[in-house]
């Protein structure tokens, strides 16, 4: 047993007193110092246990409160989306400035590019572009999780910063990692990615 409890400490202390050199005994101050050190360690261990209990309680409250996100519409930073396999869908962004043009690229779950094409000018701020759900050859893509990127540029051909967004209703909450992870159509994201929360 690697833990030193009260009983074990006292046994060691008594054994130490019984076997000390009678010609050079330890002073009372040394024994008192040892007892004081043990008391401090014991108090720290009690505090650690109390902190652990407080953390568990706070974590439980936090996990419960996160369920309030269910059914709420959120805007979050993120470039993944779930595609139903039917028709097109809007992909959201936030642009630092208006653009003269932009290019949309869609990737499958392996990271391979399945579609790329021009989407026209972007407005400054939040907006969306329409993807028709097809690949390079115009063939419809299957249901699954995809990723997208939008590259914007101004009239001089200079790059304009564009941030991809996830917009949708929170329909799931995972606790598998120990941290609440909300999701939109099976796409998980962290609480730190959320920019805005509304009501559906």
N, C-alpha and C positions, 0 to 999 in steps of 0.2 A: 504494500500500500504506500503510494508516494505522498499521501496527504498526512500532515501532522496536526492532529486534533489536540484538544485540551488534555485529555488523559495521557496521551503519548508524550506531550511536552512535559507534564508534571513528572512522569516516570523518568524521563531523561534528566530532568533537573535534580530529582532525588538521587538517581544513580551517580550523577556528577558530584553531588555533595558527599556521597558515601565513599567515593573512590578518589577524592582529591588528595593531594600530597599534604600530610599533616604538618610537614616542615615548611610548606609554602601554600597555605590555604588561600582560596579565593576570598576576596573581600566581600562584605555585604553589598557594597555598591555595585559590584559586578553582577551579583545575582539579581539585584533590583533592576539593573539595566536590561538584563535578559528578559525578566518578567515584563518590563515596560515595552520592549520590542515585540514580544509575543502579543501583548494586549493591543498594540497598534496594528499589527498584522491581522488579528482577529476582527478588529473594528473595520478595517478596510475590506475584509472578505464579506462581512455583514452588509457593508455599503454596496459592494458589487452585486450581491444577491438582490438587494433592494432595487438597484438600478435595472437589473435584468427583469425583475417583476414589473417595474414601471414601463420598460421598453415593450414588454409583451402586451401590457394593457393598452399603451398608446398605439401599438401596431394593430391591435384588434379593432380599436375605435377607427383608425385610419382606413383599414380594409373595409369596414362597414360603411363609412361615409363615402367611399369611392363608388359604391353601388348607386349613389344618387346621380352619377353620370349617365347611367343607362337610360336610353330614350331621349337623351339630349343631343342636339346637333352641335358638333364641334368643328372648329377650323384648326388644323394642326400642321406643323412642318413635317413633310414626308413625301416620298416619291413612289411609294408602293400603292397599288390599288387592286381590288378584286373585280375581275371581269366575268359577267354572267354567261358570255358566249353568244349573246343575242343582241344585234344592233350595235349602235355606237354609244359613246358615253362622253361626258364632259370631264376634262382634266383641269384642275385648278392651279393657279399660280399667283405670285405677287411679284410685280416688276418694279424695279427701282426708278424707272423712267419710261416714257413712251418709246416704243420701238418702231422702226420702219419695216421690220420683218422679223420672223422668228421661225425656228425649225423644231419640230417635235420628233423625238426618238422614243420608241417603245421597245423594252427588253422583256424577254421571257424569264422564267424562274432560274434558268441556267446562266443568265447574263448575256445571252445572244440577242443581237438586234433583230427584231421581227418587222419593224416598220420605221421609216423615217420619211418626213415630208414637210413642206412649208405650210405654215398655218397663218400667214399674214401678219399684220401689225398688231402689237399688244398695247393695251392701255396701261397707264401708270397705276400702280396699286394692285388690288386683287381683281382677278378676272378668270376666265376659263376659255379653253380651246376645245373644239369638238374632234374626237377621234372616231372613225367609223367602224372600228373593230376588225379591220382587215390587215393583212400583211402586205409586203412589197408587191405581190402579184395580184392584190385585190381579193384574195381568198379570205373568208371569215376565219378568225382565230377561235380556238376552243376556250372553254371556261377555265379560269385559273388566276393565279396571282401574277401580276406584271409590275414592271417598274417603268417610269418615264422620266425624261428630262426635256427641258425647253431651253433652247439657246436663242437669245434675242440680240439684235444688233441695230445700231442707229443708221442714219443716212450716210455716214462716212464709213460704214462697215465696222465700226468699233463695237466691241461686246458690251451688252447691257446686262446687269445682274438680274437674274430671274430665279426666284425661289419656288420650288414645287410644293404644293399644299395637298393635304388630305382634308376633304370636306364630306361630312356625312353624319348619320345618326349612330351613336354608340350602341351596339347591340350585343356586346359581350364583355366579360371581365375575367381575366385569368390571374390566378395567384400561384401558379406553378413555380415561379422563380423566387417567391417570397415577397415580391413587390407587385402591387396591383398594376396590371397591364390592360387598359381598355382596348377594345378593337372595333373596327368598322368592317363588316363583311369579311371576317376572318383575318384581317390585317391588324396586327398588334402595333401599338405605339406607346411611348412613355408619357407620363404626366407632364414632363418637361417640354414635350413637343407641342403641347396645346397652346394656341394663341388666343382662342376665344371660345366661349361656351354659350349656346343659346338654348331655346326650347323648341322642340319639333312641333 
